[in-house]
Every structure is written in C-alpha cells, then in structure tokens.
Amino acid sequence: MSSRTSAVLAGPALAVLTVLAAGCTDPAADRVPYVSATRPLVTPPLPSLTRVPPPPSPMSSLTVVPPPPSPMLTSAPEHPFPMATSLAEPMATGAPLTATGPPRFFVSARTPLTRFPGRSKTAVLTPVPPAVHNAETGAFIANVPLPPGIDSSWHLVDAAPDNRLFAIAGWTEPTNIGIRFFVVRLDEDGRPGKPVAIPQTDPDELSLVHDLALSADGTRLAYATPLIGGGAKISVLDVATGRRLDWKTSTHSIVKGLSWAPDGRSLAYVLAGRSIALLDLARLGTDPDDAVSRIVMNATGALPFALESVAHTADGSALIYSSGHTVERVPLAGGPAQVLARPELPPGASLTLPVSVDGTGEHLLYVHGWRAYRANLADGVITSVPITVDEHQGKGGSPRAAW
C-alpha cells in the first residue's frame, strides 16, 4: 500500500500505542506442566481530523479540529454514560468453532506508520495492512484486504478457536469515528477471503480502543474503551447486525485483556492491570453494573500494573494470563495460581506481556520487535521466528499478533 496522508497535529504529537514483549527458551524451574494441571469440573487518543480542500499535490491535507461531543457522553448529569441497549442478547451461545490442532497461521496488525519529516509539525501517515503468517516460520503469506472506508490496520487482532476466523481493528483515517472493526476468514492455505466490516447500528465514536475479543462461535465482538471524564466500558457487538450493549465502570479507566468463555455467557477481563474479573453477560443490561461483574483474582508483587492478557482454557474451567513476564493459570472455581512459563525478556522489553492463546489452550504466542515467540504450554518450551511482511518490513512499532 503506497498511499500517504499528511496531517497537521495540534497539541502533543501523535502517539502510537505499542506494547512490546519478547522471550527466550528457558522457562523457570517452578513451571508446572499445563496438561497435568488439575482442572475443576465446570459445566494517546488519535485526534479527530477534518479534511480540508487539498492543494494541487499528491498528498491530502488534514487540519486538526476539536472532536464533536460523542453521542454516548452528552446525556443528563445524573447518568452521564448511558448504555447502548439495542442488543437484547449479548451472549454468544452458538457452537464454538472447533480447534483442529496446533495453529497453522497467525495474523499480525500494526498502527499506521507515522513520521515527522525534518522539524515539521506535519505528520506523514502511511497506511499498513494486517498480514497473515505461517505459524511455524513467521513467513508472510498474504496481506489481509481492508473493507471500504478502512485505510489501515490498527494494532488489535483476535482469533476464533478454529484459527481461520479473525477480527481486526481498522483505522478509517483521521475522522470522528477513527477505529472500526471487521472480520476475515482464511482458507486452508491461509489466504484471506473478502473482509466483512461490522456495522455499527448504535453510533460509537472510537478514537482509542484498548482491546478486542471475538467470541468462540464468531457471532459477537467485545471491545474495551476509556470514557471521557473517567471510567471505562466494555461493549458487545453483534457481528451480523452491529447492535450493541455496554457495561461500564466509573472507578478505572483501563480495561483490557478481554476473553470470551467457550460457552459465550461470560467475559473475562483485566481491570487496571491489577485484577482479573468475570462479566456475567446473562445479567448484562438487567442488573446494576456493579452486580454483574466479580473479581477472580488480584495481582500480587511489586509491579503496579502487572496483569496484561487473559484467555480461557479450552474447557472453560480456568484462565491463562500474563502477570509481568510470567504466564500463569488460575481455576475459575478457586485455588492457587500455577506457573506455566516464565520467559526471560531482553533489555528494553515492556514490563507486561500481551499474549494470544490458541483454540486448544495449549499454545501461546507473543511478539517482541519483529519476532514472534511460541510457547508450548505442555512443556514450557519457547521458540521464536522472524515476522516478515510484504512492505515496510521492520518499520513502525512492534505489531500485535493472534492465532
């Protein structure tokens, strides 16, 4: 993709949010094998930019203007963050898409490339597409096509358990919407089909999204955003219709690490990097917000924001999560956490470790720089491969990846 856009930025320079992680091949001695673990039986926000008439130049000129008030944030003071209510059933109760074995592919996504030529205050923004890679070698297979109106990938991607259906965040150029979502299916050779943009029946102005998660049956997408004035929300979208239902918290501004339970009736999430909680979707929209979520565990140790990612095991009985640079497992029915892997990270790595767990629950993926690290949770062995792309190799921040 060769198109570029020039943007005049007011205020602080545009920040591209990227989380870096890496690892090596030596797990700690206190790791416990994943397969032998006891399993309880259980049934900087982007500015809003407005296009102005361009000069006779190959580059369009975009001038920053203050964003208009969001329709979600302008109601009466006694209830400043009303719920979207058009989605009556937020649960995803269809049959989960089946994992057929170790993942064969992963999809990487990164933010548009940003540079300020010389001492200019004008940012040149180069769109980049998401890409499909061979899971064993990291080799580039194909760029993921973008739906109409989406000009670049964003750094958020998630996969269904079958390793074929992926949800990706897309950047719509500097508009008041900013970020949209779409799904794409890979064929048996990893070639992506025609992408499908998820409609948004309820308008939702998205300039910053912390995380997204695709349900196991592929019918629902959850995403987490901060709220103007404080707090955060988790929104559940129906992939086919775009109808939405929201849950909010007024006490924390960062919610991330979203993970759907295999039965589609609850969502696990990381609250402010300090707690893992479970959201009961069957009660969402009917009970007060504080009644539909419960804390599963709290972080321990000296790191103030240790928790990053969370994923359900394949049977839904436990959660796998990253705490600092350690991958652990905790039963949902209660009990102590168990160490699955403890990657050693190089100097300069992020203090937290964003991870993706495959549909079998036995293979974990994370990225540092332009290398993908695969952890086998059965034996703790970690291997790495270079990530290659079709264009702009090694440019911009570290991509995020999912399988």
Residue pairs with C-beta under 8 A, 6 or more apart in sequence:
1 126
1 127
1 128
1 129
1 143
1 152
1 391
3 126
3 127
3 151
4 59
4 124
4 125
4 126
4 127
5 59
5 60
5 62
5 124
5 125
5 127
5 173
5 174
6 59
6 60
6 61
6 62
6 122
6 123
6 124
6 125
7 14
7 49
7 62
7 64
7 122
7 123
7 124
7 125
7 174
8 61
8 62
8 63
8 64
8 121
8 122
8 123
9 47
9 64
9 121
9 122
9 123
10 47
10 64
11 47
11 64
12 44
13 116
13 123
14 44
14 46
14 47
14 114
14 123
15 44
16 111
16 112
16 114
16 155
16 396
16 397
17 44
17 111
17 155
17 208
18 110
18 111
18 155
18 397
18 398
19 308
19 350
19 352
19 354
19 398
19 400
20 348
20 349
20 350
20 367
20 368
20 369
20 397
20 398
21 345
21 349
21 350
21 352
21 353
21 354
21 355
21 366
21 367
21 368
21 373
21 398
22 343
22 345
22 346
22 349
22 366
22 367
22 368
22 369
22 371
22 373
22 384
23 325
23 343
23 344
23 345
23 353
23 366
23 368
23 373
23 375
23 382
23 384
24 343
24 344
24 345
24 346
24 382
24 384
25 381
25 382
25 383
26 344
26 382
27 341
27 342
27 343
27 380
27 381
27 382
28 326
28 339
28 341
28 342
30 339
30 342
31 339
31 340
31 341
31 342
31 380
32 338
32 339
32 340
33 378
33 379
33 380
34 329
34 340
34 361
34 362
34 377
34 378
35 362
35 377
35 378
37 318
37 329
37 338
37 340
38 331
38 335
39 313
39 315
39 317
39 318
39 331
40 317
40 318
40 331
40 332
40 333
40 334
40 335
41 317
42 315
42 316
42 317
42 332
42 333
45 207
45 208
46 171
46 174
46 178
46 179
46 207
46 208
47 64
47 67
47 174
47 207
48 64
48 65
48 66
48 67
48 68
48 174
48 175
48 176
48 178
48 207
49 62
49 63
49 64
49 65
49 173
49 174
49 175
50 62
50 63
50 65
50 174
50 175
51 60
51 61
51 62
52 61
52 62
52 63
54 60
54 61
55 61
59 124
62 173
62 174
64 174
67 176
67 205
67 207
68 176
70 204
70 205
70 228
71 203
71 205
72 81
72 82
72 84
72 203
72 204
72 205
73 80
73 81
73 227
73 228
73 229
75 81
75 82
80 229
81 227
81 231
81 233
81 246
81 248
81 250
83 245
83 246
83 247
83 248
83 285
84 202
84 204
84 235
84 244
84 245
84 246
85 245
85 285
86 201
86 202
86 243
86 244
86 245
87 236
87 237
87 238
87 243
87 244
87 245
88 243
88 245
88 285
90 220
90 236
90 245
90 281
90 284
90 285
91 220
91 264
91 265
91 281
91 282
92 215
92 216
92 217
92 219
92 220
92 260
92 264
93 217
93 263
93 264
93 265
94 217
94 218
94 219
94 264
95 217
96 160
96 161
96 216
96 217
96 262
96 264
97 160
97 161
97 162
97 164
97 165
97 216
97 217
97 218
97 359
98 161
98 162
98 359
99 161
99 162
99 163
99 314
99 358
99 359
99 360
100 162
100 163
101 360
102 135
102 358
102 360
102 362
102 363
103 135
103 163
103 358
103 359
103 363
103 365
103 403
104 134
104 135
104 136
104 163
104 190
105 132
105 133
105 134
105 135
105 141
105 163
105 164
105 186
105 190
105 403
106 132
106 133
106 135
106 159
106 356
106 365
106 372
106 401
106 402
106 403
107 130
107 131
107 132
107 133
107 144
107 157
107 159
107 166
107 168
107 401
107 402
107 403
108 130
108 131
108 133
108 157
108 367
108 372
108 387
108 389
108 399
108 400
108 401
109 130
109 153
109 154
109 155
109 156
109 157
109 168
109 169
109 399
109 400
109 401
110 128
110 130
110 153
110 155
110 396
110 397
110 398
110 399
110 400
111 128
111 152
111 153
111 154
111 155
111 171
111 396
111 397
112 125
112 126
112 127
112 128
112 151
112 152
112 153
112 171
112 396
113 125
113 126
113 128
113 392
113 395
113 396
114 123
114 124
114 125
114 126
114 396
115 123
115 124
115 126
116 122
116 123
116 124
117 124
125 174
126 392
127 151
127 152
127 171
128 152
128 153
128 389
128 391
128 392
128 396
129 143
129 144
129 145
129 146
129 152
129 153
130 143
130 144
130 153
130 157
130 168
131 140
131 141
131 142
131 143
131 144
131 389
131 390
132 140
132 141
132 142
132 143
132 144
132 186
132 190
132 191
132 192
133 139
133 140
133 141
133 372
133 387
133 388
133 401
134 141
134 190
135 365
135 374
135 403
136 385
137 385
138 371
138 372
138 385
138 386
138 387
138 388
139 388
140 388
140 389
140 390
141 189
141 190
141 191
142 190
142 191
142 192
143 192
143 390
144 153
144 166
144 168
144 184
144 192
144 195
145 184
145 192
145 194
145 195
146 152
146 153
146 170
146 182
146 195
147 170
147 182
147 195
147 196
147 197
148 197
149 172
149 180
149 197
150 170
150 171
150 172
150 180
150 182
150 197
151 170
151 171
151 172
151 173
152 170
152 171
152 173
153 168
153 169
153 170
153 171
154 168
154 169
154 170
154 171
154 179
154 209
155 169
155 397
155 399
155 400
156 168
156 169
156 209
156 211
156 212
156 400
157 166
157 167
157 168
157 169
157 212
157 400
157 401
157 402
158 166
158 167
158 212
158 213
158 214
158 356
158 402
159 165
159 166
159 167
159 214
159 356
159 358
159 359
159 402
159 403
160 166
160 214
160 215
160 216
160 217
160 218
160 359
161 216
161 262
161 314
161 358
161 359
161 360
162 359
163 186
163 358
163 359
163 403
164 185
164 186
164 187
165 183
165 184
165 185
165 186
165 214
165 218
166 183
166 184
166 185
166 186
166 214
166 402
167 181
167 182
167 183
167 198
167 212
167 213
167 214
167 221
167 239
168 181
168 182
168 183
168 184
168 195
169 179
169 180
169 181
169 209
169 212
169 223
170 179
170 180
170 181
170 182
170 197
171 178
171 179
172 178
172 179
172 180
176 205
177 205
177 206
178 205
178 206
178 207
178 208
179 206
179 207
179 208
179 209
180 197
180 198
180 200
180 206
181 197
181 198
181 212
181 221
181 223
181 237
182 195
182 196
182 197
182 198
183 195
183 196
183 198
183 214
183 218
183 221
183 239
184 192
184 193
184 194
184 195
184 196
185 192
185 193
186 192
186 193
187 193
198 221
198 237
198 239
198 242
199 241
199 242
200 237
200 242
200 244
201 241
201 242
201 243
201 244
202 242
202 243
202 244
204 235
204 244
206 225
208 225
208 226
209 223
209 224
209 225
210 224
210 225
210 226
210 232
210 254
210 255
210 256
211 223
211 224
211 255
211 256
211 257
211 258
211 269
212 221
212 222
212 223
212 224
212 258
213 221
213 222
213 223
213 258
213 259
213 260
213 267
214 220
214 221
214 260
215 221
215 222
215 260
215 264
216 260
216 261
216 262
216 263
216 264
217 264
218 239
219 238
219 239
219 240
219 264
220 236
220 237
220 238
220 239
220 260
220 264
221 236
221 237
221 239
222 234
222 235
222 236
222 237
222 258
222 260
222 267
223 234
223 235
223 237
223 258
224 232
224 233
224 234
224 235
224 255
224 256
224 258
224 269
225 232
225 233
225 235
226 232
226 253
226 254
227 233
227 248
227 253
230 250
230 253
231 248
231 249
231 250
231 251
231 252
231 253
232 248
232 249
232 252
232 253
232 254
232 255
233 246
233 247
233 248
233 249
233 255
234 246
234 247
234 248
234 255
234 258
234 267
234 269
234 279
235 244
235 245
235 246
235 247
236 244
236 245
236 246
236 247
236 267
236 281
236 284
237 243
237 244
238 244
245 284
245 285
247 279
247 284
247 289
247 292
247 293
248 289
249 255
249 271
249 289
249 293
252 271
252 272
253 272
254 271
254 272
254 273
255 269
255 270
255 271
255 272
256 269
256 270
256 308
256 309
257 268
257 269
257 270
257 276
257 307
257 308
257 309
257 310
257 321
258 267
258 268
258 269
258 310
259 267
259 268
259 269
259 310
259 311
259 312
259 319
260 266
260 267
260 312
261 267
261 268
261 312
261 316
262 312
262 314
262 315
262 316
263 316
264 281
265 280
265 281
265 282
266 278
266 279
266 280
266 281
266 282
267 278
267 279
267 281
268 276
268 277
268 278
268 279
268 296
268 310
268 311
268 312
268 319
269 276
269 277
269 279
269 310
270 276
270 277
270 307
270 308
270 309
270 310
270 321
271 277
271 295
272 305
273 299
273 304
273 305
273 306
273 307
273 308
273 352
274 298
274 299
274 304
274 305
274 306
274 307
275 295
275 296
275 297
275 298
275 299
275 307
276 295
276 296
276 297
276 307
276 310
276 319
276 321
276 330
277 293
277 294
277 295
277 296
278 293
278 294
278 296
278 332
279 292
279 293
280 292
280 293
280 294
283 291
283 292
284 292
296 319
296 330
296 332
297 330
297 337
299 306
299 307
299 323
301 323
301 324
303 324
303 351
305 351
305 352
306 323
306 324
306 351
306 352
307 321
307 322
307 323
307 352
308 321
308 322
308 323
308 352
308 353
308 354
308 355
309 321
309 322
309 353
309 354
309 355
309 356
310 319
310 320
310 321
310 322
311 319
311 320
311 321
311 355
311 356
311 357
311 361
312 318
312 319
312 320
312 361
313 319
313 320
313 329
313 361
314 359
314 360
314 361
314 362
315 361
316 332
317 331
317 332
317 333
318 329
318 330
318 331
318 332
319 329
319 330
319 332
320 327
320 328
320 329
320 340
320 355
320 357
320 361
320 364
320 377
321 327
321 328
321 329
321 330
322 328
322 352
322 353
322 354
322 355
322 366
324 351
324 352
324 353
325 342
325 343
325 344
325 345
325 349
325 351
325 352
325 353
326 339
326 341
326 342
327 339
327 340
327 341
327 342
327 343
327 353
327 355
327 364
327 375
327 377
328 337
328 338
328 339
328 340
329 337
329 338
329 340
330 336
330 337
330 338
340 364
340 375
340 377
340 380
341 364
341 375
341 377
341 380
341 382
343 353
343 366
343 373
343 375
343 382
345 353
345 368
346 368
349 368
353 366
354 366
354 367
354 400
355 364
355 365
355 366
356 364
356 365
356 366
356 401
356 402
356 403
357 363
357 364
357 365
358 364
358 365
358 403
361 377
362 376
362 377
362 378
363 374
363 375
363 376
363 377
363 403
364 374
364 375
364 377
365 372
365 373
365 374
365 375
365 401
365 402
365 403
366 372
366 373
366 375
366 401
367 373
367 387
367 398
367 399
367 400
367 401
368 398
369 398
370 386
370 387
370 393
370 394
370 398
370 399
371 384
371 385
371 386
371 387
372 384
372 385
372 386
372 387
372 401
373 382
373 383
373 384
374 382
374 383
374 384
374 385
375 381
375 382
376 382
387 399
387 401
